[in-house]
Amino acid sequence: MRKITIDPITRLEGHGKINIFLNDAGGVENVYFAIPELRGFEKFCEGRPADQVPQIVSRICGV
């Protein structure tokens, strides 16, 4: 298994990183998006389709 890390995420206010784990065939096995600061936006996004999340969050914080 291969790991790709993007750290820091530059379009994010504060700190954050992305870990991408690839299987032996080169396909994506898992992706982890880590932000140590709690902003609470996750609660607004629970249960919503993924394509709605950028629209919701951009209206809240402007990032």
HUFENRA-V735911 format. One line per field, one symbol per residue. ss: DSSP state (@ for helix, = for strand, . for the rest). psi: psi as a letter, one per 20 degrees, with the letter a starting at -180 (. if undefined). burial: b if it has 16 or more other ideal C-beta (glycine too) atoms within 10 Angstrom, else e. A space follows every 10 residues. Layout:
ss = ???
psi = ???
burial = ???
This chain:
ss = .======... ......==== ==.....=== ====...... @@@@@....@ @@@@@@@@@@ @..
psi = pqpppooroi jppbqqrppp pqahijqpgq ppopohpoii hhhhipjqqh ihghgghhhg ij.
burial = eeeeeeeeee eeeeebeeee eeeeeeeeee eeeeeeeeee eeeeeeeeee eeeeeebeee eee
